[in-house]
Amino acid sequence: MSHSLTLTRLARTAALAVTASALAACAGMTQQEKNTAIGAGVGAIGGSVLTGGSAAGALGGAAVGGVIGHEVDKLKK
């Protein structure tokens, strides 16, 4: 198994673990906070996948996804 493939798999696994943890912690959150957390998780996974497991890609994706998730509830009103 190549080194880059292992890092990619590790980054994806870490992103999924963070997303699962964030979703489990959503019990006492407002809907807007839940949307922000979900957006950040999805963005982190997307950013990681699109950049081949890059930490910078995951962080950038999380930031963009979090902002989008935060604004979703505002658009519904």
C-alpha positions as CSV (number, residue, x, y, z in Angstrom):
1,M,0.0,0.0,0.0
2,S,1.4,3.4,-0.9
3,H,2.1,6.1,1.6
4,S,-0.3,8.6,0.0
5,L,-3.1,6.1,-0.1
6,T,-2.7,5.4,3.6
7,L,-2.8,9.1,4.4
8,T,-5.9,9.6,2.2
9,R,-7.6,6.7,4.0
10,L,-6.6,8.1,7.4
11,A,-7.8,11.6,6.5
12,R,-11.2,10.2,5.4
13,T,-11.5,8.1,8.5
14,A,-10.7,11.1,10.7
15,A,-13.2,13.3,8.9
16,L,-15.9,10.7,9.4
17,A,-15.1,10.3,13.0
18,V,-15.2,14.1,13.6
19,T,-18.6,14.3,11.8
20,A,-20.0,11.4,13.8
21,S,-18.9,13.0,17.1
22,A,-20.3,16.3,16.1
23,L,-23.7,14.8,15.2
24,A,-23.8,12.9,18.5
25,A,-23.2,16.1,20.4
26,C,-26.2,17.8,18.7
27,A,-28.8,16.9,21.3
28,G,-28.8,20.3,23.1
29,M,-28.1,22.5,20.1
30,T,-30.4,24.9,18.2
31,Q,-31.3,24.0,14.7
32,Q,-28.9,26.7,13.4
33,E,-26.1,25.2,15.4
34,K,-26.9,21.7,14.1
35,N,-26.9,23.0,10.5
36,T,-23.5,24.6,11.1
37,A,-22.0,21.4,12.6
38,I,-23.4,19.3,9.8
39,G,-22.2,21.7,7.1
40,A,-18.7,21.8,8.7
41,G,-18.6,18.0,8.8
42,V,-19.8,17.6,5.2
43,G,-17.4,20.3,4.0
44,A,-14.5,18.7,5.8
45,I,-15.1,15.4,4.1
46,G,-15.7,17.0,0.7
47,G,-12.5,19.2,1.1
48,S,-10.5,16.2,2.1
49,V,-11.7,14.1,-0.8
50,L,-11.3,16.8,-3.4
51,T,-7.7,17.5,-2.3
52,G,-6.6,13.9,-1.9
53,G,-6.6,13.9,1.9
54,S,-5.0,17.3,2.4
55,A,-5.5,18.7,5.9
56,A,-5.7,22.2,4.4
57,G,-8.5,21.0,2.1
58,A,-10.4,19.5,5.0
59,L,-10.1,22.7,7.1
60,G,-11.1,24.9,4.2
61,G,-14.0,22.6,3.4
62,A,-15.1,22.7,7.0
63,A,-15.0,26.5,7.1
64,V,-17.0,26.9,3.9
65,G,-19.5,24.1,4.9
66,G,-19.9,25.6,8.3
67,V,-20.8,29.0,6.9
68,I,-23.2,27.5,4.4
69,G,-24.8,25.4,7.1
70,H,-25.1,28.4,9.4
71,E,-26.9,30.4,6.7
72,V,-29.3,27.6,5.6
73,D,-31.8,28.3,8.4
74,K,-31.8,32.0,7.6
75,L,-32.8,31.3,4.0
76,K,-35.9,29.3,5.1
77,K,-37.4,32.2,7.0
